Amino acid sequence: MADPRKAIKATALLFPLLGITHLLFCINPQDQGNLEAAYMITNAVLQSSQVLITKSLDPVTPIGY
């Protein structure tokens, strides 16, 4: 029987790589106000930090490889 911890770890590791931010931010507020600005900034930060988040979840491979 497979180890459920390995499956959970693999799923948590792959979520950022598979674009979980696209699911979180599938609706753009488009109100030309503060909500849209917050949406754009949060989306940009999460999109650009996906690799760093994924690498920090994987203790085996050091960052930089």
HTML snippet that shows the backbone in 3Dmol.js (N, CA, C, O; Angstrom):
<script src="https://3Dmol.org/build/3Dmol-min.js"></script>
<div id="view" style="width:600px;height:400px;position:relative"></div>
<script>
const pdb = `
ATOM      1  N   MET A   1       0.844  -1.185   0.000  1.00  0.00           N
ATOM      2  CA  MET A   1       0.000   0.000   0.000  1.00  0.00           C
ATOM      3  C   MET A   1       0.888   1.246   0.000  1.00  0.00           C
ATOM      4  O   MET A   1       1.906   1.290   0.691  1.00  0.00           O
ATOM      5  N   ALA A   2       0.511   2.224  -0.753  1.00  0.00           N
ATOM      6  CA  ALA A   2       1.300   3.449  -0.878  1.00  0.00           C
ATOM      7  C   ALA A   2       1.209   4.283   0.399  1.00  0.00           C
ATOM      8  O   ALA A   2       0.209   4.261   1.117  1.00  0.00           O
ATOM      9  N   ASP A   3       2.271   5.003   0.648  1.00  0.00           N
ATOM     10  CA  ASP A   3       2.330   5.862   1.833  1.00  0.00           C
ATOM     11  C   ASP A   3       1.521   7.135   1.577  1.00  0.00           C
ATOM     12  O   ASP A   3       1.856   7.889   0.664  1.00  0.00           O
ATOM     13  N   PRO A   4       0.461   7.397   2.358  1.00  0.00           N
ATOM     14  CA  PRO A   4      -0.360   8.594   2.126  1.00  0.00           C
ATOM     15  C   PRO A   4       0.415   9.892   2.341  1.00  0.00           C
ATOM     16  O   PRO A   4       0.074  10.914   1.745  1.00  0.00           O
ATOM     17  N   ARG A   5       1.445   9.871   3.176  1.00  0.00           N
ATOM     18  CA  ARG A   5       2.241  11.086   3.398  1.00  0.00           C
ATOM     19  C   ARG A   5       2.963  11.500   2.132  1.00  0.00           C
ATOM     20  O   ARG A   5       3.077  12.689   1.837  1.00  0.00           O
ATOM     21  N   LYS A   6       3.456  10.514   1.376  1.00  0.00           N
ATOM     22  CA  LYS A   6       4.134  10.835   0.116  1.00  0.00           C
ATOM     23  C   LYS A   6       3.152  11.441  -0.883  1.00  0.00           C
ATOM     24  O   LYS A   6       3.499  12.370  -1.614  1.00  0.00           O
ATOM     25  N   ALA A   7       1.935  10.920  -0.915  1.00  0.00           N
ATOM     26  CA  ALA A   7       0.929  11.447  -1.830  1.00  0.00           C
ATOM     27  C   ALA A   7       0.535  12.871  -1.452  1.00  0.00           C
ATOM     28  O   ALA A   7       0.368  13.725  -2.323  1.00  0.00           O
ATOM     29  N   ILE A   8       0.387  13.125  -0.156  1.00  0.00           N
ATOM     30  CA  ILE A   8       0.036  14.472   0.298  1.00  0.00           C
ATOM     31  C   ILE A   8       1.174  15.440   0.001  1.00  0.00           C
ATOM     32  O   ILE A   8       0.935  16.563  -0.442  1.00  0.00           O
ATOM     33  N   LYS A   9       2.406  15.014   0.242  1.00  0.00           N
ATOM     34  CA  LYS A   9       3.567  15.869  -0.034  1.00  0.00           C
ATOM     35  C   LYS A   9       3.672  16.166  -1.530  1.00  0.00           C
ATOM     36  O   LYS A   9       3.935  17.303  -1.921  1.00  0.00           O
ATOM     37  N   ALA A  10       3.468  15.156  -2.356  1.00  0.00           N
ATOM     38  CA  ALA A  10       3.541  15.363  -3.802  1.00  0.00           C
ATOM     39  C   ALA A  10       2.452  16.320  -4.276  1.00  0.00           C
ATOM     40  O   ALA A  10       2.696  17.172  -5.130  1.00  0.00           O
ATOM     41  N   THR A  11       1.258  16.177  -3.724  1.00  0.00           N
ATOM     42  CA  THR A  11       0.162  17.077  -4.094  1.00  0.00           C
ATOM     43  C   THR A  11       0.460  18.503  -3.669  1.00  0.00           C
ATOM     44  O   THR A  11       0.250  19.441  -4.438  1.00  0.00           O
ATOM     45  N   ALA A  12       0.951  18.671  -2.445  1.00  0.00           N
ATOM     46  CA  ALA A  12       1.287  20.015  -1.963  1.00  0.00           C
ATOM     47  C   ALA A  12       2.425  20.623  -2.773  1.00  0.00           C
ATOM     48  O   ALA A  12       2.476  21.838  -2.962  1.00  0.00           O
ATOM     49  N   LEU A  13       3.321  19.794  -3.242  1.00  0.00           N
ATOM     50  CA  LEU A  13       4.448  20.276  -4.033  1.00  0.00           C
ATOM     51  C   LEU A  13       4.015  20.667  -5.440  1.00  0.00           C
ATOM     52  O   LEU A  13       4.552  21.615  -6.014  1.00  0.00           O
ATOM     53  N   LEU A  14       3.055  19.950  -5.995  1.00  0.00           N
ATOM     54  CA  LEU A  14       2.628  20.208  -7.369  1.00  0.00           C
ATOM     55  C   LEU A  14       1.590  21.313  -7.497  1.00  0.00           C
ATOM     56  O   LEU A  14       1.443  21.886  -8.576  1.00  0.00           O
ATOM     57  N   PHE A  15       0.869  21.626  -6.431  1.00  0.00           N
ATOM     58  CA  PHE A  15      -0.160  22.671  -6.518  1.00  0.00           C
ATOM     59  C   PHE A  15       0.382  23.990  -7.074  1.00  0.00           C
ATOM     60  O   PHE A  15      -0.202  24.527  -8.014  1.00  0.00           O
ATOM     61  N   PRO A  16       1.468  24.527  -6.534  1.00  0.00           N
ATOM     62  CA  PRO A  16       1.966  25.787  -7.097  1.00  0.00           C
ATOM     63  C   PRO A  16       2.430  25.646  -8.549  1.00  0.00           C
ATOM     64  O   PRO A  16       2.281  26.572  -9.346  1.00  0.00           O
ATOM     65  N   LEU A  17       2.988  24.495  -8.885  1.00  0.00           N
ATOM     66  CA  LEU A  17       3.464  24.296 -10.248  1.00  0.00           C
ATOM     67  C   LEU A  17       2.327  24.186 -11.252  1.00  0.00           C
ATOM     68  O   LEU A  17       2.473  24.582 -12.408  1.00  0.00           O
ATOM     69  N   LEU A  18       1.215  23.658 -10.820  1.00  0.00           N
ATOM     70  CA  LEU A  18       0.093  23.453 -11.734  1.00  0.00           C
ATOM     71  C   LEU A  18      -0.823  24.668 -11.839  1.00  0.00           C
ATOM     72  O   LEU A  18      -1.828  24.621 -12.549  1.00  0.00           O
ATOM     73  N   GLY A  19      -0.497  25.732 -11.158  1.00  0.00           N
ATOM     74  CA  GLY A  19      -1.243  26.962 -11.327  1.00  0.00           C
ATOM     75  C   GLY A  19      -2.431  27.124 -10.406  1.00  0.00           C
ATOM     76  O   GLY A  19      -3.512  27.506 -10.855  1.00  0.00           O
ATOM     77  N   ILE A  20      -2.255  26.845  -9.137  1.00  0.00           N
ATOM     78  CA  ILE A  20      -3.353  27.018  -8.184  1.00  0.00           C
ATOM     79  C   ILE A  20      -3.792  28.473  -8.138  1.00  0.00           C
ATOM     80  O   ILE A  20      -4.944  28.763  -7.814  1.00  0.00           O
ATOM     81  N   THR A  21      -2.889  29.390  -8.458  1.00  0.00           N
ATOM     82  CA  THR A  21      -3.266  30.802  -8.437  1.00  0.00           C
ATOM     83  C   THR A  21      -4.281  31.120  -9.530  1.00  0.00           C
ATOM     84  O   THR A  21      -5.065  32.058  -9.392  1.00  0.00           O
ATOM     85  N   HIS A  22      -4.272  30.352 -10.605  1.00  0.00           N
ATOM     86  CA  HIS A  22      -5.290  30.563 -11.640  1.00  0.00           C
ATOM     87  C   HIS A  22      -6.679  30.212 -11.119  1.00  0.00           C
ATOM     88  O   HIS A  22      -7.669  30.836 -11.501  1.00  0.00           O
ATOM     89  N   LEU A  23      -6.747  29.217 -10.253  1.00  0.00           N
ATOM     90  CA  LEU A  23      -8.041  28.871  -9.664  1.00  0.00           C
ATOM     91  C   LEU A  23      -8.475  29.906  -8.636  1.00  0.00           C
ATOM     92  O   LEU A  23      -9.660  30.221  -8.528  1.00  0.00           O
ATOM     93  N   LEU A  24      -7.511  30.437  -7.878  1.00  0.00           N
ATOM     94  CA  LEU A  24      -7.847  31.428  -6.862  1.00  0.00           C
ATOM     95  C   LEU A  24      -8.257  32.765  -7.468  1.00  0.00           C
ATOM     96  O   LEU A  24      -9.081  33.485  -6.905  1.00  0.00           O
ATOM     97  N   PHE A  25      -7.681  33.087  -8.609  1.00  0.00           N
ATOM     98  CA  PHE A  25      -7.905  34.404  -9.212  1.00  0.00           C
ATOM     99  C   PHE A  25      -8.567  34.288 -10.581  1.00  0.00           C
ATOM    100  O   PHE A  25      -8.158  34.963 -11.526  1.00  0.00           O
ATOM    101  N   CYS A  26      -9.573  33.449 -10.691  1.00  0.00           N
ATOM    102  CA  CYS A  26     -10.231  33.259 -11.984  1.00  0.00           C
ATOM    103  C   CYS A  26     -11.208  34.392 -12.306  1.00  0.00           C
ATOM    104  O   CYS A  26     -11.604  34.551 -13.460  1.00  0.00           O
ATOM    105  N   ILE A  27     -11.596  35.170 -11.315  1.00  0.00           N
ATOM    106  CA  ILE A  27     -12.518  36.280 -11.547  1.00  0.00           C
ATOM    107  C   ILE A  27     -11.828  37.592 -11.224  1.00  0.00           C
ATOM    108  O   ILE A  27     -11.435  37.827 -10.082  1.00  0.00           O
ATOM    109  N   ASN A  28     -11.681  38.441 -12.220  1.00  0.00           N
ATOM    110  CA  ASN A  28     -11.075  39.754 -12.043  1.00  0.00           C
ATOM    111  C   ASN A  28     -12.174  40.748 -11.687  1.00  0.00           C
ATOM    112  O   ASN A  28     -13.175  40.820 -12.400  1.00  0.00           O
ATOM    113  N   PRO A  29     -12.020  41.524 -10.598  1.00  0.00           N
ATOM    114  CA  PRO A  29     -13.096  42.433 -10.192  1.00  0.00           C
ATOM    115  C   PRO A  29     -13.405  43.522 -11.218  1.00  0.00           C
ATOM    116  O   PRO A  29     -14.564  43.924 -11.320  1.00  0.00           O
ATOM    117  N   GLN A  30     -12.452  44.011 -11.969  1.00  0.00           N
ATOM    118  CA  GLN A  30     -12.628  45.025 -13.020  1.00  0.00           C
ATOM    119  C   GLN A  30     -13.531  46.171 -12.589  1.00  0.00           C
ATOM    120  O   GLN A  30     -14.453  46.547 -13.313  1.00  0.00           O
ATOM    121  N   ASP A  31     -13.269  46.721 -11.421  1.00  0.00           N
ATOM    122  CA  ASP A  31     -14.064  47.854 -10.966  1.00  0.00           C
ATOM    123  C   ASP A  31     -13.300  49.174 -11.042  1.00  0.00           C
ATOM    124  O   ASP A  31     -13.803  50.216 -10.620  1.00  0.00           O
ATOM    125  N   GLN A  32     -12.078  49.122 -11.585  1.00  0.00           N
ATOM    126  CA  GLN A  32     -11.226  50.310 -11.731  1.00  0.00           C
ATOM    127  C   GLN A  32     -10.962  50.985 -10.388  1.00  0.00           C
ATOM    128  O   GLN A  32     -10.764  52.199 -10.335  1.00  0.00           O
ATOM    129  N   GLY A  33     -10.956  50.222  -9.316  1.00  0.00           N
ATOM    130  CA  GLY A  33     -10.744  50.794  -7.993  1.00  0.00           C
ATOM    131  C   GLY A  33      -9.725  50.008  -7.197  1.00  0.00           C
ATOM    132  O   GLY A  33      -8.832  49.367  -7.749  1.00  0.00           O
ATOM    133  N   ASN A  34      -9.880  50.073  -5.888  1.00  0.00           N
ATOM    134  CA  ASN A  34      -8.926  49.434  -4.995  1.00  0.00           C
ATOM    135  C   ASN A  34      -8.949  47.912  -5.092  1.00  0.00           C
ATOM    136  O   ASN A  34      -7.913  47.261  -4.954  1.00  0.00           O
ATOM    137  N   LEU A  35     -10.127  47.349  -5.330  1.00  0.00           N
ATOM    138  CA  LEU A  35     -10.199  45.888  -5.432  1.00  0.00           C
ATOM    139  C   LEU A  35      -9.395  45.371  -6.608  1.00  0.00           C
ATOM    140  O   LEU A  35      -8.709  44.354  -6.499  1.00  0.00           O
ATOM    141  N   GLU A  36      -9.474  46.055  -7.714  1.00  0.00           N
ATOM    142  CA  GLU A  36      -8.730  45.605  -8.888  1.00  0.00           C
ATOM    143  C   GLU A  36      -7.230  45.771  -8.668  1.00  0.00           C
ATOM    144  O   GLU A  36      -6.447  44.917  -9.083  1.00  0.00           O
ATOM    145  N   ALA A  37      -6.827  46.851  -8.025  1.00  0.00           N
ATOM    146  CA  ALA A  37      -5.406  47.061  -7.746  1.00  0.00           C
ATOM    147  C   ALA A  37      -4.885  45.981  -6.798  1.00  0.00           C
ATOM    148  O   ALA A  37      -3.800  45.440  -7.012  1.00  0.00           O
ATOM    149  N   ALA A  38      -5.644  45.669  -5.764  1.00  0.00           N
ATOM    150  CA  ALA A  38      -5.241  44.620  -4.823  1.00  0.00           C
ATOM    151  C   ALA A  38      -5.187  43.264  -5.522  1.00  0.00           C
ATOM    152  O   ALA A  38      -4.287  42.464  -5.269  1.00  0.00           O
ATOM    153  N   TYR A  39      -6.149  43.014  -6.397  1.00  0.00           N
ATOM    154  CA  TYR A  39      -6.178  41.772  -7.172  1.00  0.00           C
ATOM    155  C   TYR A  39      -4.930  41.643  -8.037  1.00  0.00           C
ATOM    156  O   TYR A  39      -4.289  40.592  -8.047  1.00  0.00           O
ATOM    157  N   MET A  40      -4.584  42.686  -8.750  1.00  0.00           N
ATOM    158  CA  MET A  40      -3.438  42.648  -9.659  1.00  0.00           C
ATOM    159  C   MET A  40      -2.128  42.460  -8.898  1.00  0.00           C
ATOM    160  O   MET A  40      -1.273  41.680  -9.317  1.00  0.00           O
ATOM    161  N   ILE A  41      -1.968  43.169  -7.784  1.00  0.00           N
ATOM    162  CA  ILE A  41      -0.735  43.061  -7.001  1.00  0.00           C
ATOM    163  C   ILE A  41      -0.603  41.673  -6.382  1.00  0.00           C
ATOM    164  O   ILE A  41       0.460  41.057  -6.457  1.00  0.00           O
ATOM    165  N   THR A  42      -1.680  41.180  -5.770  1.00  0.00           N
ATOM    166  CA  THR A  42      -1.642  39.858  -5.141  1.00  0.00           C
ATOM    167  C   THR A  42      -1.394  38.771  -6.166  1.00  0.00           C
ATOM    168  O   THR A  42      -0.619  37.846  -5.918  1.00  0.00           O
ATOM    169  N   ASN A  43      -2.036  38.872  -7.300  1.00  0.00           N
ATOM    170  CA  ASN A  43      -1.868  37.892  -8.361  1.00  0.00           C
ATOM    171  C   ASN A  43      -0.429  37.904  -8.875  1.00  0.00           C
ATOM    172  O   ASN A  43       0.160  36.842  -9.080  1.00  0.00           O
ATOM    173  N   ALA A  44       0.139  39.079  -9.083  1.00  0.00           N
ATOM    174  CA  ALA A  44       1.515  39.175  -9.569  1.00  0.00           C
ATOM    175  C   ALA A  44       2.512  38.599  -8.569  1.00  0.00           C
ATOM    176  O   ALA A  44       3.448  37.900  -8.957  1.00  0.00           O
ATOM    177  N   VAL A  45       2.316  38.888  -7.283  1.00  0.00           N
ATOM    178  CA  VAL A  45       3.228  38.365  -6.257  1.00  0.00           C
ATOM    179  C   VAL A  45       3.144  36.844  -6.194  1.00  0.00           C
ATOM    180  O   VAL A  45       4.171  36.167  -6.141  1.00  0.00           O
ATOM    181  N   LEU A  46       1.940  36.310  -6.199  1.00  0.00           N
ATOM    182  CA  LEU A  46       1.797  34.852  -6.123  1.00  0.00           C
ATOM    183  C   LEU A  46       2.309  34.155  -7.379  1.00  0.00           C
ATOM    184  O   LEU A  46       2.929  33.095  -7.290  1.00  0.00           O
ATOM    185  N   GLN A  47       2.058  34.737  -8.538  1.00  0.00           N
ATOM    186  CA  GLN A  47       2.539  34.143  -9.786  1.00  0.00           C
ATOM    187  C   GLN A  47       4.064  34.108  -9.830  1.00  0.00           C
ATOM    188  O   GLN A  47       4.655  33.122 -10.270  1.00  0.00           O
ATOM    189  N   SER A  48       4.690  35.177  -9.376  1.00  0.00           N
ATOM    190  CA  SER A  48       6.145  35.236  -9.464  1.00  0.00           C
ATOM    191  C   SER A  48       6.840  34.438  -8.374  1.00  0.00           C
ATOM    192  O   SER A  48       8.026  34.134  -8.503  1.00  0.00           O
ATOM    193  N   SER A  49       6.142  34.093  -7.312  1.00  0.00           N
ATOM    194  CA  SER A  49       6.780  33.356  -6.224  1.00  0.00           C
ATOM    195  C   SER A  49       6.429  31.872  -6.221  1.00  0.00           C
ATOM    196  O   SER A  49       6.723  31.180  -5.245  1.00  0.00           O
ATOM    197  N   GLN A  50       5.817  31.370  -7.269  1.00  0.00           N
ATOM    198  CA  GLN A  50       5.416  29.968  -7.304  1.00  0.00           C
ATOM    199  C   GLN A  50       6.611  29.025  -7.176  1.00  0.00           C
ATOM    200  O   GLN A  50       6.547  28.050  -6.428  1.00  0.00           O
ATOM    201  N   VAL A  51       7.680  29.297  -7.883  1.00  0.00           N
ATOM    202  CA  VAL A  51       8.840  28.406  -7.845  1.00  0.00           C
ATOM    203  C   VAL A  51       9.494  28.437  -6.469  1.00  0.00           C
ATOM    204  O   VAL A  51       9.887  27.395  -5.944  1.00  0.00           O
ATOM    205  N   LEU A  52       9.613  29.617  -5.885  1.00  0.00           N
ATOM    206  CA  LEU A  52      10.219  29.733  -4.563  1.00  0.00           C
ATOM    207  C   LEU A  52       9.398  28.989  -3.513  1.00  0.00           C
ATOM    208  O   LEU A  52       9.958  28.320  -2.645  1.00  0.00           O
ATOM    209  N   ILE A  53       8.086  29.105  -3.588  1.00  0.00           N
ATOM    210  CA  ILE A  53       7.212  28.393  -2.647  1.00  0.00           C
ATOM    211  C   ILE A  53       7.363  26.889  -2.833  1.00  0.00           C
ATOM    212  O   ILE A  53       7.446  26.144  -1.856  1.00  0.00           O
ATOM    213  N   THR A  54       7.397  26.445  -4.080  1.00  0.00           N
ATOM    214  CA  THR A  54       7.533  25.021  -4.356  1.00  0.00           C
ATOM    215  C   THR A  54       8.861  24.489  -3.848  1.00  0.00           C
ATOM    216  O   THR A  54       8.910  23.418  -3.245  1.00  0.00           O
ATOM    217  N   LYS A  55       9.932  25.224  -4.085  1.00  0.00           N
ATOM    218  CA  LYS A  55      11.251  24.790  -3.629  1.00  0.00           C
ATOM    219  C   LYS A  55      11.344  24.785  -2.107  1.00  0.00           C
ATOM    220  O   LYS A  55      12.033  23.936  -1.541  1.00  0.00           O
ATOM    221  N   SER A  56      10.673  25.703  -1.440  1.00  0.00           N
ATOM    222  CA  SER A  56      10.731  25.729   0.016  1.00  0.00           C
ATOM    223  C   SER A  56       9.951  24.562   0.637  1.00  0.00           C
ATOM    224  O   SER A  56      10.214  24.175   1.775  1.00  0.00           O
ATOM    225  N   LEU A  57       9.000  24.008  -0.108  1.00  0.00           N
ATOM    226  CA  LEU A  57       8.250  22.849   0.388  1.00  0.00           C
ATOM    227  C   LEU A  57       9.030  21.547   0.208  1.00  0.00           C
ATOM    228  O   LEU A  57       8.716  20.544   0.850  1.00  0.00           O
ATOM    229  N   ASP A  58      10.033  21.557  -0.651  1.00  0.00           N
ATOM    230  CA  ASP A  58      10.815  20.354  -0.925  1.00  0.00           C
ATOM    231  C   ASP A  58      12.162  20.461  -0.216  1.00  0.00           C
ATOM    232  O   ASP A  58      13.070  21.118  -0.725  1.00  0.00           O
ATOM    233  N   PRO A  59      12.311  19.827   0.948  1.00  0.00           N
ATOM    234  CA  PRO A  59      13.555  19.975   1.712  1.00  0.00           C
ATOM    235  C   PRO A  59      14.729  19.207   1.110  1.00  0.00           C
ATOM    236  O   PRO A  59      15.867  19.424   1.527  1.00  0.00           O
ATOM    237  N   VAL A  60      14.497  18.325   0.155  1.00  0.00           N
ATOM    238  CA  VAL A  60      15.562  17.504  -0.405  1.00  0.00           C
ATOM    239  C   VAL A  60      16.429  18.296  -1.361  1.00  0.00           C
ATOM    240  O   VAL A  60      17.654  18.193  -1.304  1.00  0.00           O
ATOM    241  N   THR A  61      15.828  19.082  -2.236  1.00  0.00           N
ATOM    242  CA  THR A  61      16.561  19.823  -3.238  1.00  0.00           C
ATOM    243  C   THR A  61      16.826  21.240  -2.756  1.00  0.00           C
ATOM    244  O   THR A  61      15.873  21.971  -2.486  1.00  0.00           O
ATOM    245  N   PRO A  62      18.083  21.658  -2.639  1.00  0.00           N
ATOM    246  CA  PRO A  62      18.365  23.030  -2.195  1.00  0.00           C
ATOM    247  C   PRO A  62      18.003  24.039  -3.279  1.00  0.00           C
ATOM    248  O   PRO A  62      18.018  23.719  -4.468  1.00  0.00           O
ATOM    249  N   ILE A  63      17.680  25.247  -2.862  1.00  0.00           N
ATOM    250  CA  ILE A  63      17.365  26.309  -3.818  1.00  0.00           C
ATOM    251  C   ILE A  63      18.628  26.639  -4.592  1.00  0.00           C
ATOM    252  O   ILE A  63      19.706  26.762  -4.012  1.00  0.00           O
ATOM    253  N   GLY A  64      18.494  26.779  -5.886  1.00  0.00           N
ATOM    254  CA  GLY A  64      19.629  27.077  -6.739  1.00  0.00           C
ATOM    255  C   GLY A  64      19.943  25.921  -7.684  1.00  0.00           C
ATOM    256  O   GLY A  64      20.777  26.057  -8.580  1.00  0.00           O
ATOM    257  N   TYR A  65      19.277  24.784  -7.487  1.00  0.00           N
ATOM    258  CA  TYR A  65      19.488  23.642  -8.374  1.00  0.00           C
ATOM    259  C   TYR A  65      18.318  23.449  -9.272  1.00  0.00           C
ATOM    260  O   TYR A  65      18.314  22.532 -10.093  1.00  0.00           O
TER     261      TYR A  65
END
`;
const viewer = $3Dmol.createViewer("view");
viewer.addModel(pdb, "pdb");
viewer.setStyle({}, {cartoon: {color: "spectrum"}});
viewer.zoomTo();
viewer.render();
</script>
